Amino acid sequence: MTDQFSRIAVITGDHSLPDPTKRDGRYHEEDMVTHTAMVEAFGSLTGYKFRVHTEHAGLFERLAAERPDMIVNFCDTGLFNVPTQELHLPARLELMGIPYVGAPPAAMVICYDKAIVRLTAQSLGVPVPREAYIPADMPLDTLPDLYPALIKPNTADGSVGITKDAVVHDRREALDYLEWLRATLPGRDALMQEYLPGAEYGVGLIGNPETGLRVLPPLEVDYSRLPSGLNPILSFESKAIPDSPYWTEIKFKRATLAADVESQLESWTRILFRRLGLRDYGRFDFRVAADGEPKLMEVNPNPAWANDGKLAFMAGFAGIEYRDMLRLILEAAIAREKHAG
């Protein structure tokens, strides 16, 4: 770090506004706990001066007056907590000429559309689940025979639209869930995807291909404590409902993989990181099919930064404390800016 990048602004979601990714559509105590931990971790890093912005009204006017050297874009909820406006923040920062941490607008647009991510991965030889795209206005009289299947919105973050009932086993269950999804998220296209019954893995990366891209030890989602009869998936309940067993009983652990499997996951994530245009950090989620093959489920261009999130766990598996994970992400962006000249 040099004085060239010493004044850092951190932007998060707006705590005062509704947020569809939160319980009851608003911030709660558990959200503020992780926010405080993030602020304290950044504050413990020497050589930087941090200012955290949580209010979106007048945000760009404040940034124009302050002109920080670098902005940490941890606004994974979108401007004004509107998910479809997640790309608006980096786009505006580029127009203002202020460098920032994280994915550029183009990567966010591509990764927000799960069907496009799947097609891109497939073209690169990365295994993906069988899947059908179901437009919001398509009659539901004919559905693909993919049972058991996972139904989810084609565009969404934070497991919005994926509840504990998203795994369906027959046409009646599929129709019920699609009708609920259309009522809950009107106008949202859906995906009906082959349900993958095996282990679920996360692979995190920090850095950039041009200046050094580090792959963190893989994570496995541990569903073993989940009560019998509940679908082992990371549903909305696991992200936003503290009294749900999906929140309390699902844990994360270091994945134990054969060397060739771990090497293959690393290779796939490096290829996808570059092809999809991610920057500074990212996370890729895989799940194992019935035949034992891992298949790509999600690409997260700006994954959860919280100290209890998957990326922080993966950093911990590598012996990296939370504060140092944040430092590495920031320094990856600074190195990228310096490399670009």
LODREN-563086 format. One record per residue (C-alpha): residue in one letter; x negated, y negated, z negated. Coordinates in steps of 0.25 Angstrom, whole numbers, plus 2048, in hexadecimal, padded with zeros to 3 digits. Each point is the difference from the previous one (the first is absolute). Example, Ala and Ser with C-alpha at 12.3 -4.5 7.8 and 13.67 -1.06 7.14 Angstrom:
<torlos>
a7CF8127E1s7FA7F2802
</torlos>
This chain:
<torlos>
m800800800t7FC7F2803d8057F27FDq80680180Ef80B8097FBs8017FC7F1r80E7FA800i80A80B801a80F800801v80980C7FDi80E801805t80A80A7FBg80F801801d8097F57FBh8048057F2s80C7F67FFl80780580Dp80880D802d7F780B805p80780D807t7F48087FCk8027FF7F1r80A8057F7d80D7F9801g7FA7F780Ar7F87F87F7y7F28007F8h8008077F3e7F68017F4e7F980C806d7FD7F780Dm7FB7F57F7v7F780A7F8t7F980480Dh7FF7F1805t7F97FC7F3a7F680B801m7FD7FC80Ev7FE7F17FCe7F78047F4a7F8809809f7FD7F680Ag7FD7F67F5s7F58097FBl7F97FF80Dt7F47F77FFg7FC7F680By80E7FD804k80B7F67FDf80E806801r80E7FA801v80C809801h80C7FB808t80E8077FDe8097F5805h80380080Ea8077F3802g7F67F6804l7F580A801f7FA7FC80De8007F17FBr7F88047F4l7F6809808a7FE7F480Aa7FD7F77F4e7F780A7F9r7F980680Cp7FB80D7F9d7F4807806m80780D800i80E8057FEv80380D7FAn80D804806f8078097F6c80E7FC805d80480E804t80F7FC7FEg8007F580Bl8027F1800f80B7FD7F6n80180F7FDv80680380Ep7F980D805t8017FC80Fq7F87F37FDe7F48087FAl7F87FC80Dh8047F17FFl7F67FD7F5p7F3805808a8067FA80Dr8017F27F9l7F38017F9e7F980380El8077F3805m7FA7F97F4g7F2805803i7FF8067F2p7FA80E7FFy80780B7F8v7FF80E7FAg80880B807a80780480Dp8037F680Bp80E7FE805a7FE80980Ca7FD80C7F7m80B7FD7F7v80A80080Bi7FC80D805c7FF8077F3y80D7FB7FBd80780880Ck7FE80F7FBa80480680Ei7F57F7807v7F58057F5r80480E803l7FF7FF80Ft7F27F97FEa7FB80B7F7q80580B809s7F97F980Cl7F38017F8g80280F7FCv8047FD7F2p80B80A7FCv80E7FB7FDp80D8057FCr80B80480Ae8097F4800a80D7FA806y8027F1802i80F7FC7FCp8047F2805a8097F97F6d80B7FF80Bm7FF80F804p80C8097FEl7FD80B7F6d80880B807t7F2806805l7F58027F6p7F3807803d7FE80E7F9l7F47FC7F7y8058067F3p7FB7FE7F5a7FE7F2804l7FB7F37FAi8097F4804k7FA7F27FEp8017F2806n7F77FE80Ct7FC7F27FAa7FE7FF7F1d7F67FF7F5g8008047F2s80880D802v80C7F7803g80B809806i7F980C7FBt8088067F4k7FF80D7F9d80B805809a7F87FD80Dv7FC80E802v80C807808h80280E803d80C800809r8097F8809r8097FC7F5e7F57FB7F7a7FA7F880Cl80D7F9804d8027FC7F1y7F27FB7FFl8007F880De80E7FA7FDw7FA7FC7F2l7F47FA807r8087F880Aa8097FA7F5t7F47FD7F8l7F77FA80Bp8097FC80Bg7FA7FF80Er7F38087FBd7FC80C80Aa7FD80D7F9l7F680B801m80480F7FEq7F38077FEe7FC80E7FEy7FF8027F0l7F28047FDp8008097F3g7F18017FDa7F77F77F8e8007F1802y7F27F8801g7FC7F2801v7F37FB806g7FB7F27FDl7F67F8807i7F97F37FCg7F77F880An8007FE80Fp7FA80880Be7F67F5804t7FA7FE7F2g80280D7F9l80D8087FEr8018087F3v80A80C7FFl8048027F1p80280E7FBp80E805804l80C8007F6e80A80B7FEv80E7FD7FCd8038097F4y80F804800s7FE80C7F7r8077F97F4l80C7FC808p80D8077FBs80580C808g80A7FC80Bl7FA7F2803n7FA7FE80Ep7F17FE7FEi7FE7F3808l7FC7F27FCs80E7FA801f8047F27FCe8038057F2s7F18037FEk7FC7F2804a80B7F87F9i8088077F5p7F88027F3d80A8097FAs80180A80Cp7F880D7FFy7FA7FC80Dw7F97F47F9t7FD8087F3e7FC80E805i7F97FE80Dk7F17FE7FEf7F37FE809k7F4808800r7F3802807a80380980Ct7F880D801l7FE80380Fa7F8809808a7F47F8806d80580280Ev80E7FB7FCe7FA7F47F9s7F77FD80Bq80B80080Al8097F77F8e7F47F67FFs7FE80180Fw80F7FD803t8017F57F7r7F47F9806i80580180El80E7FB7FCf7FA7F57F7r7F97FA80Dr80B80380Al80B7FA7F8g7F77F47FDl8008017F1r7F67F77F8d7F98007F3y80880C7F9g80B809804r80780D7FCf80580C807d80A80B7FBf80080E805r80880C7FCv7FE80F803a80A80780Aa80580E7FEd7F4805808g7F67FA7F7e7FC7F480Ap8007F27FAk8087F6808l8007F17FFm80C7FA7F9e7FD7F17FEv7F67F6803n7FF7F47F6p7F87F4805n8027F87F3p80280B7F6a8047FE7F1w7F57F87F9a8058037F2n7F88077F5d80980C800g80180180Fk7FA80B809l7F57F8804a7FB7FD7F2f80180F7FDm7F780380Ca7F67F67FCg8008057F2f7FD80E806a7F47FA806g7FC7FA7F2i8047F2805e8077F87F5y80D7F8804r7F97F27FFd7F5806809m80A80580Al8057F2802r7F27FB801l7FD80A80Bi80C7FC808l7FD7F17FFe7F2802803a80480980Ca8077F4806i7F57F67FDa7F680A807r80A80180Ce8007F0801k7F17FF7FFh7FE80B80Ba80A7F9809g7F87F37FF
</torlos>
